[in-house]
């Protein structure tokens, strides 16, 4: 059963149609399509969390749990190779 997030709505299809129209006009006129502006506060907040995420998680885990996670990751990598 698909989750709610994966269900397409009429609004999604309309948005796809509009983005296609924008791309066609941009290609016809030779100008690049407009890019949506990013919120600088959201960008800064994302960087803040990303810079400490893995280190903080590793610090919070016990040595035994870190070892279990690492061995599981290694098994997954080797499974893909063979």
C-alpha positions in Angstrom: 0.0 0.0 0.0 1.6 3.3 -1.0 2.1 5.9 1.7 0.3 9.2 1.6 3.5 11.0 0.5 3.8 8.9 -2.7 0.2 9.5 -3.9 0.1 12.0 -6.8 -2.6 14.7 -6.7 -4.1 16.9 -9.4 -1.9 19.8 -7.9 1.2 17.7 -8.5 0.3 17.0 -12.1 -0.4 20.7 -12.6 2.9 21.6 -11.1 4.7 19.2 -13.4 2.9 20.7 -16.4 3.9 24.2 -15.3 7.5 23.3 -14.7 7.6 21.6 -18.2 6.1 24.8 -19.7 8.8 26.9 -17.9 11.6 24.6 -19.3 10.2 24.8 -22.8 10.0 28.6 -22.7 13.5 28.8 -21.3 14.9 26.6 -24.0 13.1 28.5 -26.7 14.3 31.9 -25.5 17.8 30.7 -24.6 17.6 32.0 -21.0 18.2 29.7 -18.0 15.1 28.7 -16.1 14.7 30.6 -12.8 16.0 28.8 -9.7 14.0 29.1 -6.4 15.8 31.1 -3.8 17.0 29.3 -0.7 16.2 30.6 2.8 19.7 31.5 4.2 18.5 30.8 7.7 17.5 27.2 6.8 20.8 26.7 5.0 22.7 27.8 8.0 20.7 25.6 10.3 21.2 22.6 8.1 25.0 23.2 8.1 25.0 23.5 11.8 23.3 20.1 12.3 25.4 18.4 9.6 28.7 19.6 11.1 28.1 17.8 14.4 25.7 15.0 13.5 28.0 12.0 13.1 30.4 13.0 15.8 27.7 13.6 18.3 26.0 10.3 17.5 29.3 8.4 17.8 30.0 10.0 21.1 26.6 9.0 22.5 27.0 5.4 21.5 28.8 2.8 23.5 31.9 1.1 22.1 30.0 -2.2 21.7 27.1 -0.5 19.8 29.6 1.4 17.5 31.4 -1.9 16.8 28.1 -3.6 15.9 27.1 -0.8 13.6 30.5 -0.8 11.9 30.5 -4.6 11.4 27.0 -4.5 10.0 28.0 -1.7 7.6 31.1 -3.7 6.5 28.9 -6.8 5.9 26.5 -4.7 3.7 29.4 -3.3 1.7 30.9 -6.8 1.1 27.5 -8.2 0.2 27.2 -5.7 -2.7 30.6 -6.7 -4.0 30.1 -10.4 -4.2 
